[in-house]
Amino acid sequence: MLVSAKDMLQKAYEGKYAVGQFNINNLEWTKAILLTAQENNSPVILGVSEGAAKYMCGYETIVGMVNGMMKELNITVPVALHLDHGSYQGALDAMAAGFSSIMFDGSHYAIEENIAKTTEMVKLTAEKGLSLEAEVGSIGGEEDGVVGKGEVADPAECKQIADLGVTMLAAGIGNIHGKYPENWAGLAFDALEAINASTGNTPLVLHGGTGIPEEMIKKAISLGVAKINVNTECQLAFQEATRKYIEAGKDLEGKGFDPRKLLNPGFEAIKATVKEKMELFGSINKA
């Protein structure tokens, strides 16, 4: 059964580890992440962007797929199904379909409007027992058309949003979606420390987890980050494994063209990537 992310993130925050949010894009992605979480006794968050939801036929299709898969695979670790960078309407639609966790991204609004809309979302998600993620200071890069300049969030604004009663807070600290450029300045740990101090015991979220050096990940966790989002790294692992399979001519051998064989190297690559991240984040055997 899907659960809110509240308990798993509060435990992670207090225990100084992080739960991974791994974005799903299709059945292979979902199956790989769920099996890896079960095999490693780790809580997990399945992230779904609005673009990915549209690609997968909509929120109800995704809820049906995830619930069915959890039952058939006998998944017993805590699993949250989370809307990633949700718009106001997207959040309403995902809630209605049965998502157990919602991100309302109001970071592109003026802080007053972000507060007003997030306040509404706090009420709506609380009524349904769902967890809620809010954002202050946009995350750099682009994800499904959502573009951020990579701002560093204002600790005072973070406190205003955290005080509304959100479950978790995404705060921009120089992180970006996608691949990091060679001239990236790194995470702003002074800002993260100030944000953590200003928001009490609210678990913080690090978006753009792909490509951040391990030592930075560990330091971010020590400063209050309890949820780390990974998407691009799984996509790259899937792409590389699939490319090798095709370039080696495996798809031309026997029934190597069968999707179950053609997609399997990518599936295994996602599993390996997810396990590697769970080890780094410290969530293994924390279910």
Backbone bond lengths (Angstrom), bond angles and torsions (degrees), N, CA, C in turn:
res aa  C-N    CA-C-N  psi(-1)  N-CA   C-N-CA  omega(-1)  CA-C   N-CA-C  phi
1 M - - - 1.459 - - 1.530 110.16 -
2 L 1.306 115.95 135.88 1.460 120.01 178.39 1.520 110.23 -66.07
3 V 1.331 115.85 145.82 1.464 120.55 -179.51 1.519 110.46 -128.80
4 S 1.302 115.80 159.95 1.456 122.07 170.57 1.530 108.19 -63.92
5 A 1.320 116.70 154.02 1.463 120.09 178.59 1.526 112.44 -85.09
6 K 1.328 117.25 -1.53 1.467 120.70 -172.37 1.527 113.16 -58.21
7 D 1.326 117.01 -54.61 1.468 119.95 -175.82 1.525 111.73 -64.44
8 M 1.344 117.17 -44.63 1.462 119.55 -177.56 1.526 111.62 -63.35
9 L 1.343 116.92 -34.81 1.464 119.33 -178.37 1.526 111.89 -79.37
10 Q 1.330 117.01 -33.99 1.463 118.82 177.40 1.532 110.17 -65.96
11 K 1.346 115.68 -39.98 1.469 119.98 176.80 1.531 110.50 -64.32
12 A 1.327 116.17 -40.10 1.466 120.18 179.96 1.523 110.91 -66.09
13 Y 1.327 115.98 -42.56 1.469 120.76 -179.66 1.529 110.26 -60.93
14 E 1.328 115.13 -46.35 1.472 119.74 -178.57 1.523 111.39 -71.66
15 G 1.339 117.12 -30.85 1.457 120.81 -177.72 1.515 114.67 -91.59
16 K 1.340 116.52 1.68 1.475 121.91 177.94 1.536 113.00 59.88
17 Y 1.342 114.93 43.99 1.463 119.97 168.73 1.519 106.92 -135.53
18 A 1.309 118.32 179.97 1.463 120.91 -178.48 1.519 110.47 -132.17
19 V 1.322 115.75 148.66 1.457 122.32 173.96 1.529 107.69 -96.60
20 G 1.305 116.91 133.92 1.451 120.46 179.68 1.518 112.42 -82.30
21 Q 1.338 115.10 134.42 1.464 119.63 165.83 1.521 106.10 -100.25
22 F 1.309 115.57 117.07 1.461 121.19 179.15 1.522 108.10 -111.13
23 N 1.312 116.46 117.98 1.457 120.13 -177.24 1.525 111.04 -71.22
24 I 1.324 115.54 140.92 1.462 120.41 178.80 1.530 109.74 -106.45
25 N 1.325 115.02 148.25 1.457 121.22 -178.55 1.521 113.09 -127.35
26 N 1.336 116.66 -17.43 1.463 121.14 178.78 1.531 109.13 -168.23
27 L 1.329 116.62 -170.60 1.467 121.10 -178.30 1.526 111.53 -62.50
28 E 1.342 117.41 -43.84 1.471 120.34 -178.33 1.523 111.38 -59.10
29 W 1.317 115.86 -44.65 1.467 120.66 179.77 1.525 109.75 -59.03
30 T 1.328 115.72 -50.36 1.460 121.34 -175.90 1.520 111.62 -61.82
31 K 1.328 116.45 -47.29 1.460 121.41 -179.57 1.526 110.97 -62.19
32 A 1.318 116.99 -43.97 1.471 121.12 -178.72 1.525 111.21 -61.49
33 I 1.322 116.75 -43.64 1.466 120.81 -176.81 1.526 110.70 -70.63
34 L 1.330 117.14 -44.05 1.464 120.05 179.80 1.526 111.55 -62.79
35 L 1.323 117.36 -45.30 1.464 120.18 -179.80 1.525 111.47 -63.70
36 T 1.311 117.30 -40.32 1.465 120.61 -179.91 1.526 110.89 -65.80
37 A 1.318 116.35 -40.09 1.469 119.77 177.15 1.527 110.57 -62.33
38 Q 1.327 117.00 -44.42 1.464 121.09 -179.53 1.529 110.87 -65.19
39 E 1.324 116.49 -44.81 1.469 120.96 -178.78 1.523 112.31 -63.18
40 N 1.334 116.33 -27.28 1.468 120.44 -177.11 1.525 113.24 -109.26
41 N 1.351 115.21 9.82 1.465 121.00 176.94 1.530 111.13 51.19
42 S 1.328 115.40 47.55 1.464 121.39 -177.43 1.523 111.22 -117.82
43 P 1.325 117.36 137.19 1.464 118.64 169.81 1.528 108.15 -65.06
44 V 1.319 116.97 156.34 1.460 118.82 -177.62 1.526 110.16 -151.63
45 I 1.321 114.69 152.20 1.460 121.43 175.88 1.520 108.20 -120.32
46 L 1.331 115.86 124.26 1.455 121.28 175.95 1.525 107.73 -92.20
47 G 1.328 116.91 116.11 1.454 121.08 -178.64 1.522 111.40 -94.44
48 V 1.313 116.18 141.25 1.466 121.43 178.74 1.523 108.84 -135.03
49 S 1.326 116.55 114.76 1.461 119.68 175.04 1.523 108.98 -77.97
50 E 1.313 117.13 164.00 1.463 119.60 179.35 1.528 110.81 -64.45
51 G 1.329 117.12 -35.86 1.463 120.43 177.71 1.515 111.91 -65.35
52 A 1.341 116.33 -42.13 1.461 120.23 178.34 1.524 110.58 -67.03
53 A 1.331 116.68 -35.51 1.466 120.09 178.54 1.528 110.38 -62.99
54 K 1.310 115.70 -42.20 1.471 119.70 178.15 1.529 110.38 -63.64
55 Y 1.326 116.35 -41.85 1.461 121.42 179.69 1.525 111.37 -62.03
56 M 1.326 116.32 -37.08 1.463 121.19 -177.95 1.530 112.71 -90.57
57 C 1.312 117.12 19.13 1.480 124.41 173.46 1.518 115.00 83.10
58 G 1.316 118.45 2.92 1.457 119.65 175.92 1.518 113.95 117.79
59 Y 1.324 114.41 168.08 1.464 121.50 -173.34 1.527 113.15 -63.64
60 E 1.311 117.42 -39.58 1.465 119.39 -178.25 1.532 111.21 -66.51
61 T 1.327 116.64 -37.57 1.471 120.31 176.55 1.519 110.24 -61.10
62 I 1.329 116.23 -43.33 1.471 121.35 -178.30 1.523 110.99 -65.41
63 V 1.323 116.88 -45.03 1.475 120.65 178.90 1.523 110.21 -60.92
64 G 1.321 116.71 -43.16 1.459 120.24 178.56 1.514 112.27 -62.90
65 M 1.340 116.09 -42.67 1.463 120.76 179.51 1.532 111.11 -63.48
66 V 1.321 116.50 -47.80 1.470 120.37 -176.67 1.528 111.24 -66.75
67 N 1.325 117.26 -45.36 1.463 119.73 179.04 1.529 111.66 -62.61
68 G 1.325 116.28 -43.27 1.454 119.90 178.48 1.510 112.30 -63.73
69 M 1.311 116.06 -41.34 1.459 120.74 -178.94 1.528 111.10 -66.77
70 M 1.325 116.46 -40.94 1.469 119.67 179.48 1.527 110.78 -62.11
71 K 1.321 116.44 -38.19 1.468 120.40 179.42 1.524 110.97 -70.11
72 E 1.329 116.68 -47.81 1.468 121.05 -176.79 1.530 112.32 -67.15
73 L 1.334 117.18 -34.56 1.466 121.28 -178.44 1.528 112.41 -91.02
74 N 1.338 115.99 -2.03 1.465 121.54 -179.13 1.533 111.03 56.55
75 I 1.317 115.30 52.73 1.469 121.22 178.12 1.518 108.63 -81.27
76 T 1.325 116.60 120.34 1.465 121.06 -177.28 1.521 113.46 -113.81
77 V 1.341 118.13 -10.04 1.465 120.22 178.03 1.530 108.79 -73.99
78 P 1.340 118.21 157.62 1.471 120.17 179.01 1.532 111.44 -64.87
79 V 1.335 115.61 128.33 1.466 121.95 179.74 1.523 108.94 -129.04
80 A 1.323 116.21 125.49 1.466 121.46 173.68 1.521 108.41 -109.52
81 L 1.324 116.26 137.19 1.466 121.64 175.55 1.525 106.25 -104.60
82 H 1.332 115.38 114.77 1.470 121.64 -163.85 1.525 111.97 -121.63
83 L 1.320 116.58 128.36 1.464 121.09 173.02 1.521 108.72 -75.75
84 D 1.323 116.86 126.66 1.467 122.10 -176.25 1.525 110.00 -101.57
85 H 1.329 116.60 128.80 1.474 122.51 179.81 1.526 111.93 51.36
86 G 1.316 115.09 50.84 1.454 119.95 -177.29 1.514 113.49 -75.99
87 S 1.322 115.68 141.36 1.456 121.66 169.43 1.527 107.78 -78.57
88 Y 1.318 116.75 174.00 1.463 120.08 179.48 1.534 110.18 -59.92
89 Q 1.337 116.95 -49.37 1.462 120.75 -179.30 1.522 111.32 -68.13
90 G 1.335 116.33 -39.76 1.456 119.82 178.04 1.512 111.55 -59.81
91 A 1.324 116.58 -39.25 1.466 120.86 178.99 1.528 110.47 -63.63
92 L 1.331 116.44 -43.12 1.468 119.86 178.79 1.524 110.74 -62.43
93 D 1.330 116.53 -42.98 1.468 120.79 -178.19 1.530 111.88 -66.62
94 A 1.342 117.16 -41.51 1.462 120.79 180.00 1.520 110.89 -67.00
95 M 1.332 116.86 -38.65 1.464 120.49 176.97 1.529 110.80 -61.51
96 A 1.324 115.47 -44.73 1.466 120.53 -177.95 1.529 111.42 -64.34
97 A 1.334 116.14 -30.84 1.468 120.48 -177.65 1.523 113.31 -80.55
98 G 1.336 117.58 -18.01 1.461 119.61 178.28 1.512 116.28 114.18
99 F 1.348 117.92 15.24 1.468 119.71 172.95 1.522 108.31 -62.97
100 S 1.328 116.87 147.94 1.463 120.09 -177.52 1.522 112.56 -99.50
101 S 1.325 116.65 -5.09 1.463 121.07 -177.98 1.535 108.69 -152.52
102 I 1.311 116.06 144.54 1.463 121.35 -173.68 1.524 110.34 -132.79
103 M 1.334 115.82 137.39 1.457 119.75 165.77 1.518 107.51 -109.49
104 F 1.321 115.67 121.22 1.458 120.15 169.42 1.522 106.62 -102.20
105 D 1.311 116.02 115.31 1.465 120.94 -177.88 1.527 109.70 -97.22
106 G 1.320 114.93 96.46 1.468 120.37 178.01 1.512 112.45 -103.03
107 S 1.338 116.60 18.34 1.478 120.28 -173.52 1.519 113.12 -66.97
108 H 1.351 117.04 -20.91 1.463 119.33 -179.49 1.528 112.35 -84.73
109 Y 1.334 116.52 -6.24 1.459 120.54 176.11 1.531 109.69 -88.61
110 A 1.326 115.93 162.27 1.465 120.06 168.54 1.521 107.48 -61.23
111 I 1.321 118.05 151.28 1.458 121.39 -173.06 1.527 112.34 -56.23
112 E 1.340 118.05 -34.46 1.461 120.60 -179.69 1.532 110.97 -64.35
113 E 1.337 116.13 -42.06 1.465 119.57 -179.83 1.523 110.84 -73.48
114 N 1.326 116.31 -35.59 1.464 120.54 175.64 1.531 109.25 -59.09
115 I 1.315 116.27 -45.29 1.466 121.36 179.41 1.531 111.03 -62.53
116 A 1.333 116.51 -45.07 1.468 120.55 -177.75 1.525 111.66 -62.71
117 K 1.338 116.71 -46.86 1.460 120.30 -178.23 1.535 111.56 -71.43
118 T 1.336 116.68 -37.62 1.465 119.69 178.17 1.523 110.44 -66.08
119 T 1.331 116.88 -35.85 1.468 120.92 176.56 1.521 110.69 -58.13
120 E 1.327 116.51 -43.12 1.471 120.70 177.07 1.527 110.66 -61.93
121 M 1.338 115.77 -42.19 1.464 120.15 -178.34 1.531 111.99 -67.52
122 V 1.319 116.63 -35.01 1.471 120.21 176.44 1.526 109.46 -58.86
123 K 1.322 116.10 -44.40 1.468 121.10 -179.08 1.532 110.80 -65.91
124 L 1.326 116.42 -46.89 1.464 120.68 -176.56 1.529 112.25 -65.18
125 T 1.324 117.03 -43.27 1.464 119.58 -179.23 1.529 111.31 -71.97
126 A 1.322 116.78 -35.03 1.472 119.86 178.54 1.525 110.61 -62.70
127 E 1.320 116.35 -38.57 1.467 120.56 179.52 1.523 111.97 -61.68
128 K 1.336 116.77 -30.52 1.455 121.89 -177.78 1.531 112.88 -100.32
129 G 1.332 117.60 -1.92 1.459 121.02 -179.76 1.523 112.99 72.91
130 L 1.322 117.18 29.43 1.463 121.97 -178.63 1.522 110.75 -100.31
131 S 1.315 116.00 155.64 1.467 119.82 175.01 1.523 109.20 -87.34
132 L 1.337 116.09 153.60 1.465 121.19 -176.30 1.522 110.81 -132.87
133 E 1.317 114.75 130.40 1.463 122.29 173.83 1.516 108.82 -109.61
134 A 1.325 116.17 134.43 1.459 121.86 175.46 1.521 108.25 -119.22
135 E 1.332 116.78 168.12 1.460 119.67 -178.82 1.526 111.91 -135.88
136 V 1.320 114.67 140.46 1.466 122.21 174.55 1.522 107.29 -130.96
137 G 1.329 117.24 131.23 1.461 120.04 -178.83 1.514 108.74 76.89
138 S 1.307 118.38 108.80 1.468 120.87 -170.96 1.522 112.45 -65.54
139 I 1.338 114.39 148.30 1.457 121.93 177.12 1.523 108.12 -83.87
140 G 1.302 117.57 136.19 1.460 121.15 -177.30 1.515 113.13 -67.05
141 G 1.337 116.07 164.00 1.452 121.56 177.27 1.515 112.17 85.40
142 E 1.330 115.92 -166.53 1.463 121.57 -177.63 1.516 110.10 -132.18
143 E 1.328 114.83 136.95 1.467 120.51 173.93 1.511 108.04 -139.33
144 D 1.328 115.86 112.83 1.466 122.11 -179.18 1.518 112.19 50.86
145 G 1.334 116.21 44.59 1.452 120.55 175.52 1.510 114.70 85.64
146 V 1.345 117.27 -8.76 1.462 120.76 176.38 1.527 107.41 -86.76
147 V 1.330 116.31 112.83 1.459 121.01 -174.96 1.521 110.22 -107.83
148 G 1.320 116.46 131.87 1.453 121.30 177.03 1.515 110.40 -127.88
149 K 1.321 115.67 149.36 1.467 120.07 -177.28 1.530 112.44 -90.14
150 G 1.310 117.48 -2.70 1.454 119.21 179.48 1.514 112.47 79.84
151 E 1.322 116.30 45.22 1.454 120.57 -178.83 1.530 111.13 -73.36
152 V 1.314 115.53 156.70 1.459 120.99 172.15 1.520 106.51 -97.50
153 A 1.308 116.13 123.67 1.462 121.21 -173.91 1.523 111.86 -69.08
154 D 1.324 115.12 151.42 1.464 123.35 176.79 1.532 108.09 -84.54
155 P 1.331 118.92 120.89 1.466 120.98 -179.17 1.526 113.41 -55.61
156 A 1.327 116.85 -34.08 1.471 119.81 179.67 1.519 110.78 -66.92
157 E 1.336 117.21 -40.09 1.459 121.02 177.33 1.529 110.45 -68.40
158 C 1.332 116.11 -37.48 1.467 120.26 176.75 1.523 110.67 -59.84
159 K 1.314 116.23 -41.51 1.470 120.78 178.86 1.524 110.60 -63.43
160 Q 1.329 116.72 -40.39 1.463 120.05 179.53 1.524 111.13 -60.87
161 I 1.321 117.12 -42.21 1.469 120.93 -179.86 1.530 110.47 -72.76
162 A 1.339 117.38 -43.44 1.468 120.93 -179.56 1.526 111.29 -61.18
163 D 1.331 116.01 -37.48 1.462 120.57 -178.19 1.521 113.15 -68.04
164 L 1.333 117.54 -11.83 1.462 120.97 177.64 1.522 111.28 -73.36
165 G 1.354 115.78 -18.04 1.462 119.90 179.30 1.512 114.20 103.53
166 V 1.335 117.20 23.43 1.463 119.52 177.06 1.530 109.54 -68.34
167 T 1.325 116.33 155.36 1.467 121.23 -179.63 1.514 111.10 -74.89
168 M 1.341 116.15 -38.17 1.465 122.12 -175.12 1.512 108.90 -151.27
169 L 1.321 115.58 155.53 1.460 120.20 -175.79 1.519 110.94 -130.66
170 A 1.329 115.12 124.86 1.466 120.98 172.86 1.522 107.04 -92.18
171 A 1.308 116.69 120.86 1.462 121.38 -179.19 1.524 109.18 -123.78
172 G 1.292 116.34 126.69 1.456 119.95 178.98 1.527 111.59 -64.34
173 I 1.342 116.02 125.93 1.475 120.18 177.47 1.532 109.57 -133.79
174 G 1.342 114.57 36.38 1.457 119.51 179.93 1.513 114.08 90.84
175 N 1.345 117.44 4.14 1.465 122.05 179.63 1.528 110.28 -82.92
176 I 1.337 116.59 154.23 1.459 120.99 -179.02 1.526 110.98 -136.42
177 H 1.322 115.16 158.20 1.460 120.48 173.45 1.526 109.13 -81.05
178 G 1.332 115.39 151.98 1.459 119.21 176.81 1.518 112.53 81.98
179 K 1.330 116.04 -161.64 1.462 120.94 -179.54 1.528 110.47 -73.36
180 Y 1.320 115.87 143.63 1.464 120.38 177.95 1.526 109.80 -87.29
181 P 1.333 117.37 135.40 1.470 119.66 178.60 1.525 110.98 -71.39
182 E 1.312 116.33 159.37 1.465 120.88 -177.99 1.529 112.26 -62.11
183 N 1.321 116.42 -28.48 1.473 119.57 -177.02 1.530 112.55 -94.88
184 W 1.355 116.37 17.62 1.462 120.06 179.09 1.530 110.37 -60.87
185 A 1.314 115.86 135.07 1.468 121.01 -175.03 1.525 113.51 -78.92
186 G 1.337 118.13 -12.32 1.461 120.49 -178.99 1.525 111.34 94.92
187 L 1.326 116.10 174.51 1.460 120.92 -179.27 1.532 110.47 -75.17
188 A 1.326 115.17 144.87 1.461 121.00 179.41 1.534 108.43 -88.81
189 F 1.319 115.88 87.56 1.470 119.80 -174.80 1.523 112.96 -69.57
190 D 1.323 117.58 -28.22 1.464 119.31 176.70 1.525 110.04 -63.68
191 A 1.340 115.30 -39.75 1.465 120.00 177.78 1.528 110.26 -68.32
192 L 1.331 117.64 -42.53 1.464 121.33 179.74 1.523 110.74 -60.66
193 E 1.309 116.20 -42.68 1.471 120.65 179.40 1.525 110.59 -61.85
194 A 1.339 116.12 -42.55 1.464 120.26 179.86 1.525 111.28 -67.92
195 I 1.328 116.24 -38.65 1.465 120.69 178.91 1.528 110.41 -65.12
196 N 1.325 116.52 -44.05 1.462 121.03 179.55 1.525 110.62 -61.93
197 A 1.312 116.12 -39.74 1.464 120.58 -179.85 1.527 111.13 -67.87
198 S 1.324 116.69 -32.97 1.467 120.60 -175.38 1.527 113.41 -83.76
199 T 1.328 116.83 -19.99 1.473 119.55 -173.64 1.514 113.96 -104.03
200 G 1.330 117.65 11.98 1.460 120.33 177.27 1.510 111.61 67.40
201 N 1.321 116.68 -128.92 1.467 119.84 -178.03 1.534 111.56 -106.10
202 T 1.324 116.91 30.76 1.466 120.70 177.72 1.523 109.78 -76.72
203 P 1.327 118.86 120.35 1.466 120.77 177.73 1.532 110.62 -58.89
204 L 1.321 116.27 134.63 1.460 121.42 -179.50 1.524 110.25 -100.03
205 V 1.333 115.47 153.88 1.461 122.00 -175.44 1.515 110.14 -118.39
206 L 1.328 115.48 133.08 1.468 121.12 176.88 1.520 108.65 -107.73
207 H 1.316 115.98 107.22 1.463 121.00 174.63 1.525 108.85 -82.41
208 G 1.326 116.01 161.56 1.461 119.43 177.44 1.515 112.33 69.02
209 G 1.341 116.37 44.51 1.465 120.33 -176.11 1.522 114.37 -70.97
210 T 1.328 117.30 -15.08 1.465 120.42 -178.85 1.522 111.27 -71.55
211 G 1.327 116.03 124.46 1.461 119.60 173.20 1.514 115.97 90.67
212 I 1.324 117.74 -4.08 1.473 119.39 176.52 1.523 108.23 -77.83
213 P 1.336 118.28 127.91 1.470 120.96 -179.06 1.528 112.36 -54.53
214 E 1.336 115.43 147.33 1.463 120.58 -175.80 1.523 113.10 -56.40
215 E 1.325 116.99 -40.64 1.464 118.71 -177.91 1.530 111.56 -64.92
216 M 1.348 116.34 -32.23 1.466 120.04 177.11 1.528 110.58 -71.22
217 I 1.321 116.27 -38.85 1.472 120.40 177.31 1.529 109.56 -59.64
218 K 1.327 116.57 -48.04 1.463 120.79 -177.65 1.530 111.59 -64.31
219 K 1.322 116.47 -38.47 1.470 119.43 178.79 1.520 110.29 -68.22
220 A 1.337 116.95 -39.94 1.462 120.47 178.85 1.531 110.48 -61.35
221 I 1.335 116.48 -41.18 1.466 120.45 177.90 1.528 110.50 -62.53
222 S 1.305 117.01 -39.76 1.469 120.82 179.88 1.527 111.88 -66.07
223 L 1.350 116.43 -19.51 1.467 121.21 -178.01 1.535 112.24 -105.57
224 G 1.331 117.12 21.68 1.454 119.31 171.05 1.516 117.31 109.98
225 V 1.331 118.17 -3.57 1.465 119.76 178.12 1.532 108.68 -76.57
226 A 1.344 116.46 122.41 1.464 121.08 -177.39 1.526 112.16 -120.69
227 K 1.323 116.72 -1.83 1.469 121.55 178.05 1.522 107.44 -142.05
228 I 1.337 115.76 128.57 1.464 120.66 -179.33 1.524 108.55 -126.95
229 N 1.326 114.96 128.29 1.464 120.85 -176.41 1.525 111.84 -93.12
230 V 1.321 115.57 132.05 1.468 122.10 178.54 1.530 108.52 -129.92
231 N 1.311 116.57 126.49 1.461 121.08 177.52 1.525 110.18 -139.84
232 T 1.332 116.34 -60.11 1.469 121.12 -175.50 1.520 112.09 -56.19
233 E 1.321 117.34 -39.17 1.468 119.96 -176.65 1.532 111.98 -63.62
234 C 1.327 116.19 -37.38 1.469 119.31 176.18 1.528 110.55 -69.45
235 Q 1.320 116.46 -37.75 1.468 119.79 177.74 1.528 111.00 -62.75
236 L 1.328 115.97 -43.08 1.464 120.12 -179.83 1.527 111.21 -66.35
237 A 1.328 116.97 -39.91 1.471 120.82 178.99 1.520 110.49 -64.73
238 F 1.323 116.72 -42.22 1.462 121.72 178.41 1.533 110.68 -63.16
239 Q 1.303 115.73 -45.28 1.470 121.52 -179.11 1.525 111.58 -62.79
240 E 1.325 116.17 -44.19 1.463 120.07 -177.34 1.529 111.20 -65.60
241 A 1.336 116.52 -44.27 1.467 120.40 -179.01 1.531 111.14 -66.48
242 T 1.321 116.27 -39.31 1.466 120.21 178.83 1.522 110.97 -67.12
243 R 1.334 116.42 -41.36 1.463 121.05 178.56 1.533 110.80 -60.34
244 K 1.326 116.91 -44.11 1.464 120.80 -179.66 1.522 110.81 -62.30
245 Y 1.309 116.74 -40.79 1.468 122.19 -179.73 1.528 110.10 -61.62
246 I 1.329 116.26 -45.62 1.464 120.04 -177.91 1.526 111.37 -73.45
247 E 1.330 116.75 -42.07 1.463 119.49 -179.32 1.525 111.99 -65.53
248 A 1.318 116.37 -26.24 1.467 120.60 176.79 1.526 111.92 -81.71
249 G 1.336 116.24 -2.45 1.454 120.84 178.60 1.507 114.35 76.40
250 K 1.328 117.13 14.82 1.472 120.35 -177.70 1.525 112.14 -63.66
251 D 1.341 115.85 -28.90 1.453 119.08 -179.46 1.529 112.41 -71.41
252 L 1.327 115.73 -13.06 1.468 120.59 -179.43 1.527 112.25 -99.76
253 E 1.326 116.47 -2.82 1.463 121.14 -178.95 1.529 109.74 -95.62
254 G 1.332 115.97 121.49 1.459 119.94 179.71 1.511 111.21 55.77
255 K 1.348 115.63 -124.67 1.460 120.17 177.27 1.527 111.03 -105.11
256 G 1.323 114.77 37.78 1.458 120.03 179.63 1.510 114.04 -63.21
257 F 1.333 116.53 -13.61 1.462 121.34 178.00 1.520 112.41 -79.65
258 D 1.332 116.53 -14.25 1.464 121.24 178.47 1.532 108.46 -56.37
259 P 1.345 118.36 127.39 1.473 120.22 -178.22 1.517 113.54 -52.55
260 R 1.336 116.57 -31.96 1.463 119.01 -179.58 1.522 111.45 -66.61
261 K 1.322 116.88 -27.33 1.469 121.06 176.21 1.526 110.81 -91.45
262 L 1.329 115.91 -40.89 1.456 121.32 -177.78 1.525 112.28 -62.37
263 L 1.338 116.95 -37.09 1.461 121.04 -176.39 1.527 113.00 -92.04
264 N 1.333 117.26 -9.57 1.462 119.19 -175.01 1.536 114.37 -64.82
265 P 1.350 120.12 -41.16 1.470 118.55 177.75 1.528 112.46 -58.67
266 G 1.332 116.17 -39.81 1.460 120.07 177.67 1.521 111.54 -66.36
267 F 1.325 116.34 -40.16 1.464 122.44 176.75 1.528 110.78 -57.91
268 E 1.337 116.18 -47.68 1.464 120.49 179.45 1.527 111.56 -65.86
269 A 1.338 116.56 -33.32 1.464 120.54 179.12 1.530 110.85 -67.76
270 I 1.324 116.38 -36.87 1.467 119.74 176.44 1.523 109.80 -64.94
271 K 1.328 116.67 -44.47 1.469 120.27 178.99 1.526 111.04 -57.00
272 A 1.325 116.12 -44.85 1.469 120.34 -179.40 1.519 111.19 -63.88
273 T 1.327 116.84 -40.89 1.466 121.89 -179.68 1.523 110.78 -65.71
274 V 1.332 116.30 -44.28 1.465 120.71 -179.41 1.529 110.74 -63.86
275 K 1.326 116.82 -43.26 1.471 119.38 178.51 1.525 111.15 -61.69
276 E 1.315 116.03 -42.32 1.468 121.11 179.25 1.526 110.79 -59.65
277 K 1.326 116.29 -41.24 1.464 120.34 179.87 1.531 111.20 -70.73
278 M 1.324 116.68 -39.04 1.469 119.18 178.59 1.521 110.97 -62.89
279 E 1.326 116.18 -37.32 1.467 120.14 176.23 1.526 110.53 -63.77
280 L 1.333 116.45 -44.95 1.461 121.51 -179.68 1.524 111.44 -64.72
281 F 1.335 116.16 -42.29 1.459 120.34 -177.77 1.529 112.99 -74.14
282 G 1.345 116.47 -19.92 1.465 120.54 178.77 1.517 114.49 84.78
283 S 1.352 117.82 20.53 1.467 119.97 -175.13 1.530 113.86 -92.50
284 I 1.342 117.33 -5.72 1.464 119.76 -178.99 1.529 110.68 -65.49
285 N 1.339 115.04 135.92 1.476 123.26 -177.22 1.532 112.97 62.28
286 K 1.336 115.40 30.00 1.472 120.44 176.74 1.525 111.70 -112.41
287 A 1.340 116.71 9.35 1.488 119.41 -178.91 1.520 110.43 -71.92
